[in-house]
Amino acid sequence: MQEDFEKIVRIFSISTIRYILFAGIPFVLYYIVLSSKSKKAKIQVRLSSKQDYKRELVYSFQMIVVTTLIGYFILFTPFTAYTKIYQDVNEYPIWWIFVSVLICLIIHDTYFYWMHRLLHQPKVFRLVHLVHHKSTNPSPFTSYSFSLLETIAENAVIILIVLFLPMHKLGIILFVLVGFIINVYGHLGYETAPKWFRNSFLFQIINTSVHHNLHHSKFNGNYGLYFRIWDRLCKTENPNYVQEYDRVQSNRFGLKN
């Protein structure tokens, strides 16, 4: 029992540190330290209220608790025997760890897109998704601000993944970390993509902070998490996305629209 408690505390501590590093530090940098210098990169001119930040922090703590319990469940309970999680790093080629992370991102993006569209059905929205959309002008803290039901739904994807996809613990850690960093970027409230990104093939595939910010300000469209693919295939991408992205980037770099 003591050993199990120590494992839970360890996972909780790691999750909290991750949140502080990858959500807390960007918030301090962009919203406090560099707020005047980064003003041109701000997607929505206005700032959220202190009450918004407090609400997001409370729900973020809930998310950390749930992710801790799910992490413990898939790694340290008898459930592990039913998963494809492997302990010996040499059981698969080293490169598989990184390929498995990429596959996880693709699976997660697909899962998220269709779940997200379901959450925007009126009755489901009010019951499950409204908490997240109270942040009409998102900040890094919004990345973990969900109702309890949505928190569980958001985290269920990792349980599904480890049931069918061979994953080393390092791959799981990398997937969770990369996914969280991208999530924070999507909710940052500032566009940080480099100038060259607009004319690269990556722009046609990968979401930006502007892309998800439009979802929060308009409440529909742009349902994808990591990629633009599903939104473009299903014609749910906001028609003003590229124009809005160019507007923000022209402010940043002094370019003509």
N, C-alpha and C positions, 0 to 999 in steps of 0.2 A: 504493500500500500504506500509506504514511504517512497519507494523507488518510482512508482507511478506518479505520485504527486510531484516529485522532483523533475520528472520528464515533462509534465504539464507546465511547471514553472519555467523550465528551460525554453520550451517552445513559445510560451507567452512572452518571455523576455526578449527572445530573438525577434518575434513579430512586432513588439513595441519599439525596439531599437530600429528595425527596418522602417517603421512608420515615421519615427522621429527624423531619421536620416533622409528618407526619400520623399516625404511629404512636408515635414516640419522645416527642414533647411531651405527647400525651394520657396516655401511661404515667407520665411524670414528674409530671404534674399530679395525676392521680387516685390513683396508687399511692404517691406520696411526699409531694409538697407539700400536697395537699388530702385526704390519706387519712382524717384524722379528721373533717373537715367533710363529706366526701361519703359517709360510712359508710352513711347511710340509703338511698343510691341503689345500694348494692352488691347485686347480684342473688344471688350465692352468698356467704354470710358469710365462709367461709374464703378464704385467699389461696393462690395457687399457690406452689410452691417455687422457689428460685433455679435449680435444675436444669431446671425447666420453662422458665424464661425463657432460660437458656443454649441449650437445645435449639431453642427457637423462633427465636432470633437466628441460629443456625447455618443452619437451613433457610431463614430469610428471606434470608440472603446468597445462597443458591442460587437463590431466586426472583428476586432482583434481577439476577443474572447471566443467567438464562433470559429474563426480560423485556427485558433489554438486547439480547440476540442477536435476539430476535423483532422488536423495534423496528427494529433495523438492517436485518433481512431484508425487512420490508415497506416500508421508507422509502428504502433506499439500495442495493438490489440490482436486477438485471434483473427480479426478481419483480414489482416495482412496475408494470411495463408491463401486467401481467395483472390489475391491480386497478382499482377505481373511484376511487382516490385522485386528487384534482385539486389543482393548484398555484395556479391563479388564483382568488382569493377571489370574484371577480365572475362566475365561470362558473355559479354557482347563486345564488339570492337569499341575502342574509346570514342571514335567519331559518332557512334550511335547515340551517345549522351546528348550531343549537340543537335543531331538530326531529330531525336525524340522531342527535344524542346521546341523545335520548329513545328513538328507535327502537332504538338500540344497547342501551340498558338493558333494553328489553323483550325483545329477541332474546337478550341475555346471560342474563336471568333464566330464560327458557325453556330455553336450552341447559344452564344450570347445574342447574336442577331435575331434568331427566331424566338428566343425567350423574351428579348427586349420588345419585339413587336407584340407578343402576347400581353406583356405588362402594360402596353398602351391601349388595350381594350378598356373602355370606360370604367366598367365595374371592377376589373382587376387593378386598374391604375389607382383608383381611390383607396383600395384595400392594401395594395402592396408597394406601388411605385411612387406614390405621392411624396413621401419623405425625401426621396432623392431629388425630385423636381422642385422642392421648395428652394433649392439652390439654383435660381434662374441665372445667376451670374457666378459660375463655379470657381472654386479655389482648390488648391491641392488637397485640402481637407475633405472636399466633396467626394474624392475618389473612394472613400470608405464610409460615406454617409448613406446608409440604407436602413429600411425597416427590417425587423427581425426575419420576416418571411422572405424578403428579397435577399437578405444576407445569406440565408440557408440555400436559396435557389442559386445565388451567385457561386457559392462554394461547392455545390453538388457536382460541378463539372470535374473536379479533380478526382472524386470518388469514381465517376464513370470512366475517366481516363485510365486510372491504374488497374481497373478491372480487365481492360482489354489491350493496353499498350505496355510493353516491357519498359520499365522505368527504373533507373538507379536513383538512389536518394539524392545524389548530386544533381541529376536531371530535374527532379521535382523541385529542389531548391532554386535552381536556375530559372525554371518556368515560372514559379511564384514570384521571384524577384524581377525578372524581365517584364512579366505581366503587370506587376504593380507599378514599375517605373513608367511604362507606357500609359497606364491608367492615370497616374499623376500628371503626366504631360497633357493628356486629353482634357483634364480638368484644371490645368494650370491657370487659365485666364489670360495668358500671354502666349504669343506665337514665337517660337524659338528656332524654327526650321531655317537652315542656311539658305542664302539666295539661290544657289545652284539647284536646290531641290525642286523648284518649280518646273524646270525644263528637263528634268530627268524622268526616266520611266517609273521611278519609285513614286512620283507624285500621283500617277495613275492607279497605284495599288494601295499605298499606305495612307492611313488617316493622319490628320494633323490636329493640333489643338483647336484651330478655327473650326474644323469639321465637327467636333463634338460640342464645341461651345454653341454652335448654331442649334444643335439639338436641344440644349438647355434653354436657350432664349426663345425658340419657336415651338418647342414641345412636341414636334413630330419630325419624321425624316431623319436621315443620318443615324441609323440604328446600329451600325457596325462598331466594333470595339477596336480592332487593330487595322483592319483593311477596308478599302472602299468597295471591294468586289461584290458582296451581296447587295449593298445599296444600289450599285449600278445595274446589276443583273435584274433586280426586282423593281427598279425605277423608284426607289424611295429616297434617293439622295436629294437634298435641298437644291433646287435649281439655281440658287444664288451662291452656292458654296464657292465656286472658283472665283467669282467676282469679289466675294467677301475676303477670301484668302489674299487675292491680289491687292485689295485695298489696304489690308493690314501690313502686308509686306512692302508696299509702296511707302507707307508711313515710316517703316523701319529703315528702309534703304534709300529713300528719296527717289523712287522710280516712278515713272508715269504709268498709270493704269492702262 
